[in-house]
Amino acid sequence: MAYDVRPMRDEIANRHFLELRVPQQDLSRRWIAGEQDPSHGGASETWECWWLPLEQAHVLAAGLGSQLWKLNQH
């Protein structure tokens, strides 16, 4: 799906939403990810990542949780 990222950035991004089911486990582990050569040409970027239960995913930034309602249609 095409997703308008404005006003955060002036771009249209393609987003892919996947449903993944995993056994119950500790979700407290966090890790660092990033881009060494961002498409906007700026300095490298890093961010902290972690797993988030589906019930809490509506808080995702930049509207990334906007399509999660479709998962409940199965």
C-alpha positions in Angstrom: 0.0 0.0 0.0 1.2 3.5 -0.7 1.3 5.7 2.4 1.7 9.5 2.6 4.3 10.2 5.2 3.7 14.0 5.2 4.2 16.1 7.3 6.9 14.0 8.9 8.7 13.8 5.5 7.7 14.9 2.0 7.4 11.4 0.5 5.1 8.6 -0.4 6.3 5.3 1.1 5.3 1.8 0.1 4.3 -0.2 3.2 3.9 -3.9 3.6 1.9 -5.3 6.5 2.5 -8.9 7.6 0.8 -10.8 10.3 3.2 -13.0 12.3 2.2 -15.3 15.1 4.9 -16.5 17.5 4.7 -18.5 20.7 4.2 -16.6 23.9 7.6 -15.3 25.0 9.5 -12.5 26.8 9.1 -9.4 24.6 11.4 -7.2 26.6 14.4 -7.6 24.4 15.5 -4.4 22.5 18.0 -3.9 19.8 19.5 -1.1 17.7 18.9 -0.8 13.9 19.6 1.9 11.4 20.6 3.1 8.0 24.2 3.8 7.1 23.3 5.7 3.9 19.7 7.2 4.3 17.8 7.9 1.1 17.5 11.6 2.1 21.3 11.9 1.8 21.9 12.9 5.4 24.0 11.4 8.2 23.5 7.8 9.2 20.6 7.1 11.5 19.9 4.6 14.3 16.9 3.8 16.3 15.8 1.4 19.1 13.5 -1.5 18.1 11.4 -3.9 20.2 8.4 -6.2 19.7 5.0 -4.8 20.5 1.9 -6.8 21.2 -0.8 -6.2 18.6 -3.2 -4.8 21.2 -0.7 -1.9 21.8 0.3 -1.3 18.2 -2.1 1.6 17.6 0.6 3.9 19.2 3.0 3.4 16.3 4.5 6.7 15.0 3.7 8.2 11.5 0.5 6.3 11.2 2.2 2.9 10.8 -0.5 1.3 12.9 -3.3 2.6 10.7 -3.9 -0.6 8.8 -3.8 -3.0 11.8 -7.6 -3.1 12.0 -7.5 -5.3 8.9 -5.8 -8.1 10.9 -9.0 -8.6 12.9 -11.0 -9.3 9.8 -9.7 -12.9 9.4 
